[in-house]
Amino acid sequence: MRFASTAASRWLSWGARLRSTPADRPPAGVRGLQFRDEAASVNALVPELRAKGVGRSIVVLIHEGGRSSTPVGEPGCADFEGPIIGIVKRLDRAVDVVVSGHTHEAYVCEVDGRTVTSAASYGRVVTTDRRDARSRNPARRPLARPTM
């Protein structure tokens, strides 16, 4: 986990491993490790984060993704699909942004009121997401946008 604090806010980002990790890794590389449901693992940490003062913005990085035929930079993701959707829908409402991967697709979509983004492959796209950390009101959140 990466926990940081500034005069204005406290924030955290961390990477969530996939429960399917043991299936695509050599047994010696995962021996002794446990891989649990992604959403349940994230959700279990939220009370601890709140106790440490992470209050307004939680970003989850996860190597699971989706696909959309909407060109990057254009509004909408009506056809967004993939395993990341089910994970995001089960996340605690405290999670604001999910930075996803795996599919090598570029997208900035909304799932269950949260931004879900992916940088294509090799970091070819960067998503700029500026939020008012003082408010959790979605109407005051600017839409994330990709930068090519």
C-alpha positions as CSV (number, residue, x, y, z in Angstrom):
1,M,0.0,0.0,0.0
2,R,1.0,3.6,-0.6
3,F,-0.3,5.9,2.0
4,A,0.4,9.6,1.7
5,S,-0.6,12.8,3.5
6,T,-0.5,16.4,2.6
7,A,-1.7,19.5,4.4
8,A,-4.9,19.4,2.3
9,S,-5.7,15.7,2.2
10,R,-4.8,12.1,3.0
11,W,-5.0,9.6,0.2
12,L,-4.1,6.0,-0.5
13,S,-3.5,3.8,-3.5
14,W,-2.8,0.1,-3.5
15,G,-2.7,-2.8,-5.9
16,A,-5.2,-5.6,-5.6
17,R,-3.9,-9.0,-6.7
18,L,-6.3,-11.3,-8.5
19,R,-7.6,-14.5,-6.9
20,S,-6.8,-16.2,-10.2
21,T,-3.0,-15.4,-9.8
22,P,-2.0,-18.9,-8.7
23,A,-3.4,-20.3,-12.0
24,D,-0.9,-18.4,-14.1
25,R,2.2,-18.4,-11.9
26,P,4.7,-21.1,-11.1
27,P,3.8,-22.9,-7.9
28,A,7.1,-21.9,-6.2
29,G,6.2,-18.2,-6.9
30,V,3.0,-18.3,-5.0
31,R,3.7,-20.9,-2.3
32,G,2.5,-19.8,1.1
33,L,0.5,-16.9,-0.3
34,Q,-3.3,-16.5,-0.2
35,F,-5.4,-15.0,-3.0
36,R,-8.9,-14.0,-2.0
37,D,-11.8,-12.3,-3.7
38,E,-10.7,-9.0,-4.9
39,A,-13.6,-6.9,-3.8
40,A,-13.9,-8.6,-0.4
41,S,-10.1,-7.9,0.2
42,V,-10.4,-4.2,-0.7
43,N,-13.6,-3.8,1.3
44,A,-12.0,-5.4,4.4
45,L,-9.3,-2.6,4.4
46,V,-11.7,0.3,4.2
47,P,-12.4,0.6,8.0
48,E,-8.6,0.5,8.7
49,L,-8.1,3.2,6.1
50,R,-10.8,5.4,7.6
51,A,-9.2,4.9,11.0
52,K,-5.9,6.2,9.6
53,G,-7.5,9.3,8.2
54,V,-7.9,8.3,4.6
55,G,-11.3,10.0,4.2
56,R,-12.2,11.3,0.8
57,S,-10.4,9.5,-2.0
58,I,-9.5,5.9,-2.4
59,V,-8.0,4.6,-5.7
60,V,-7.6,0.9,-6.3
61,L,-5.1,-0.4,-8.9
62,I,-6.0,-3.9,-10.2
63,H,-4.8,-6.1,-13.0
64,E,-8.2,-7.0,-14.3
65,G,-10.0,-5.1,-17.1
66,G,-12.7,-4.7,-19.6
67,R,-13.4,-3.6,-23.2
68,S,-15.3,-0.9,-24.9
69,S,-15.6,0.0,-28.6
70,T,-16.0,3.7,-27.7
71,P,-12.9,5.5,-28.9
72,V,-10.8,6.9,-26.1
73,G,-11.6,10.5,-25.4
74,E,-15.2,10.3,-26.6
75,P,-17.9,10.3,-24.0
76,G,-19.8,7.2,-23.1
77,C,-19.0,3.5,-22.6
78,A,-22.4,2.0,-23.4
79,D,-20.9,-1.3,-24.4
80,F,-18.3,-1.6,-21.6
81,E,-17.9,-5.3,-20.6
82,G,-15.5,-7.5,-18.8
83,P,-14.7,-9.0,-15.4
84,I,-13.8,-5.6,-13.9
85,I,-17.5,-4.6,-13.8
86,G,-18.5,-7.3,-11.3
87,I,-15.6,-6.4,-9.1
88,V,-16.3,-2.7,-9.2
89,K,-20.0,-3.2,-8.4
90,R,-19.0,-5.2,-5.2
91,L,-16.5,-2.5,-4.0
92,D,-17.3,-0.4,-0.9
93,R,-18.7,3.0,-1.9
94,A,-15.6,4.6,-0.4
95,V,-13.7,3.6,-3.5
96,D,-13.8,6.4,-6.0
97,V,-11.5,5.3,-8.9
98,V,-10.4,2.0,-10.2
99,V,-7.2,1.9,-12.4
100,S,-7.5,-1.4,-14.3
101,G,-5.4,-3.4,-16.7
102,H,-4.9,-6.8,-18.3
103,T,-6.9,-6.3,-21.5
104,H,-4.5,-3.7,-23.0
105,E,-7.5,-1.6,-23.9
106,A,-7.8,2.2,-23.4
107,Y,-10.9,3.4,-21.7
108,V,-12.4,5.8,-19.2
109,C,-15.8,4.5,-18.1
110,E,-18.2,4.9,-15.3
111,V,-19.3,1.8,-13.4
112,D,-21.7,2.1,-10.5
113,G,-20.9,5.8,-10.2
114,R,-17.1,5.4,-10.2
115,T,-14.4,6.1,-12.7
116,V,-12.8,2.9,-14.2
117,T,-9.9,3.5,-16.4
118,S,-7.1,1.7,-18.3
119,A,-4.0,3.0,-20.0
120,A,-4.0,0.7,-23.0
121,S,-0.6,-1.1,-23.1
122,Y,2.8,0.2,-22.0
123,G,1.2,3.3,-20.5
124,R,0.2,4.8,-23.9
125,V,-2.7,6.7,-22.3
126,V,-2.7,8.6,-19.1
127,T,-6.0,9.4,-17.4
128,T,-6.3,12.8,-15.8
129,D,-8.9,12.7,-13.0
130,R,-9.2,15.9,-10.9
131,R,-11.6,15.7,-8.0
132,D,-12.8,18.0,-5.3
133,A,-11.4,16.1,-2.3
134,R,-13.7,18.1,0.0
135,S,-16.9,16.7,-1.6
136,R,-18.1,13.2,-2.5
137,N,-20.9,14.7,-4.5
138,P,-20.6,13.2,-8.0
139,A,-22.1,16.4,-9.5
140,R,-19.0,18.3,-8.4
141,R,-16.6,15.7,-9.9
142,P,-15.1,16.6,-13.3
143,L,-15.1,13.7,-15.8
144,A,-11.8,11.9,-16.1
145,R,-10.2,12.3,-19.5
146,P,-7.4,10.5,-21.2
147,T,-4.3,12.2,-22.4
148,M,-2.5,10.7,-25.4
